[in-house]
């Protein structure tokens, strides 16, 4: 797995934001001066990932100048679009057949009968290509305390002084 301080691997993936499909290329965001928060998860509608992405949505991180937020799962942009609409997720959601997850060292060999799905993981890539935060878990369904959202919020607060850093994650709200 890519660690804090290492150079982030580049990738390009199809994605959707606000219902609009596009190709998301990490180098374009970085060259544009943005830090990029990569939020990997195996599949849309996963309760843990949904709770985390909704906390990020509620914190308004997707609106912070100089920060891009990308959710990345194995699903198609059509599933991503339905997921974004269901949970009012305003950030870009990308579909990864396993390549980006492989580059970052967070790809399952097999998960729930699917091959190559991303693990639940998060990476904050600075505008200098260095990874400022790296986290991953092998258990897609296990809530974390403190949550990875809370952990990365502290680091984001150092770079973006006006960003919301008190970001609780309500995992129970998304488990049926």
QUIDA-V874950 format. One line per field, one symbol per residue. ss: DSSP state (2 for helix, 1 for strand, 0 for the rest). psi: psi as a letter, one per 20 degrees, with the letter a starting at -180 (. if undefined). burial: I if it has 16 or more other C-alpha atoms within 10 Angstrom, else O. A space follows every 10 residues. Layout:
BEGIN
ss: ???
psi: ???
burial: ???
END
This chain:
BEGIN
ss: 0000001000 0111111001 1111122222 2000111111 0000002222 2222222220 2220001111 1110002222 2222222000 0111100022 2222001001 1001100101 1111100001 1111111000 0000000222 2222222220 0000000000 222200
psi: pprpiqppqq rpqqrppkjo qrpooghggg hijqqpoonq qgqqjpgghg gghhggghik hijppjpqpp porirrhggg ghggghjloi rppqpojigg hghiklpqgp okjqpjqqro qqpoorijiq oippqqqioh ioqqoqqhgh ghhgghhhhn hjqpinnqpn hhijp.
burial: OIIIOOOIIO OOIIIIIOIO IOOIOIIOII OOOIIIIIII IIIIIOIIII IIIIIIIIIO IIOOOIIIII IIIIIIIOII IOIIOOOOII IIIIIIIIII IIOIIIIIOO IOOOOIIIII IIIIIIIOII IIIIIIOOOI OOIOOOIIII IIIIOIOOOI OOIIIOIIII IOOOOO
END
